[in-house]
Amino acid sequence: VNFITPTSAVVMGGLAIARVSYDRWLRFVWKYLIIMMIIIIAGLAIGVLTG
């Protein structure tokens, strides 16, 4: 969540220093976030199924 929330001071500060708009950054990082979400869901499912 801290990677995508625009209220995160680290995200907004880093984007301001790099002079990158939030929209442009979000278009760049969305694939990574989807992959991470799938990996986390799979890990949780395996953990639940194995007890």
Rosetta constraint file for C-alpha pairs under 8 A:
AtomPair CA 1 CA 5 HARMONIC 6.15 0.50
AtomPair CA 2 CA 8 HARMONIC 6.24 0.50
AtomPair CA 2 CA 11 HARMONIC 7.86 0.50
AtomPair CA 3 CA 8 HARMONIC 7.82 0.50
AtomPair CA 3 CA 11 HARMONIC 6.80 0.50
AtomPair CA 4 CA 11 HARMONIC 7.89 0.50
AtomPair CA 4 CA 26 HARMONIC 7.40 0.50
AtomPair CA 5 CA 11 HARMONIC 7.86 0.50
AtomPair CA 6 CA 11 HARMONIC 6.90 0.50
AtomPair CA 6 CA 12 HARMONIC 6.36 0.50
AtomPair CA 6 CA 22 HARMONIC 7.67 0.50
AtomPair CA 7 CA 11 HARMONIC 7.92 0.50
AtomPair CA 7 CA 12 HARMONIC 7.22 0.50
AtomPair CA 8 CA 12 HARMONIC 6.25 0.50
AtomPair CA 9 CA 13 HARMONIC 5.67 0.50
AtomPair CA 10 CA 14 HARMONIC 5.90 0.50
AtomPair CA 11 CA 15 HARMONIC 6.13 0.50
AtomPair CA 12 CA 16 HARMONIC 6.04 0.50
AtomPair CA 12 CA 22 HARMONIC 7.80 0.50
AtomPair CA 13 CA 17 HARMONIC 6.18 0.50
AtomPair CA 14 CA 18 HARMONIC 6.12 0.50
AtomPair CA 15 CA 19 HARMONIC 5.77 0.50
AtomPair CA 15 CA 20 HARMONIC 5.10 0.50
AtomPair CA 15 CA 21 HARMONIC 6.65 0.50
AtomPair CA 15 CA 22 HARMONIC 7.06 0.50
AtomPair CA 15 CA 25 HARMONIC 7.90 0.50
AtomPair CA 16 CA 20 HARMONIC 6.42 0.50
AtomPair CA 16 CA 21 HARMONIC 7.72 0.50
AtomPair CA 20 CA 24 HARMONIC 6.68 0.50
AtomPair CA 20 CA 25 HARMONIC 6.66 0.50
AtomPair CA 21 CA 25 HARMONIC 6.29 0.50
AtomPair CA 22 CA 26 HARMONIC 6.04 0.50
AtomPair CA 23 CA 27 HARMONIC 6.27 0.50
AtomPair CA 24 CA 28 HARMONIC 6.39 0.50
AtomPair CA 25 CA 29 HARMONIC 6.23 0.50
AtomPair CA 26 CA 30 HARMONIC 5.83 0.50
AtomPair CA 29 CA 33 HARMONIC 6.37 0.50
AtomPair CA 30 CA 34 HARMONIC 6.26 0.50
AtomPair CA 31 CA 35 HARMONIC 6.27 0.50
AtomPair CA 32 CA 36 HARMONIC 6.14 0.50
AtomPair CA 33 CA 37 HARMONIC 6.09 0.50
AtomPair CA 34 CA 38 HARMONIC 6.27 0.50
AtomPair CA 35 CA 39 HARMONIC 6.27 0.50
AtomPair CA 36 CA 40 HARMONIC 6.12 0.50
AtomPair CA 37 CA 41 HARMONIC 6.11 0.50
AtomPair CA 38 CA 42 HARMONIC 6.09 0.50
AtomPair CA 39 CA 43 HARMONIC 6.11 0.50
AtomPair CA 40 CA 44 HARMONIC 6.15 0.50
AtomPair CA 41 CA 45 HARMONIC 6.09 0.50
AtomPair CA 42 CA 46 HARMONIC 6.15 0.50
AtomPair CA 43 CA 47 HARMONIC 6.13 0.50
AtomPair CA 44 CA 48 HARMONIC 6.13 0.50
AtomPair CA 45 CA 49 HARMONIC 6.11 0.50
AtomPair CA 46 CA 50 HARMONIC 6.07 0.50
AtomPair CA 47 CA 51 HARMONIC 6.04 0.50
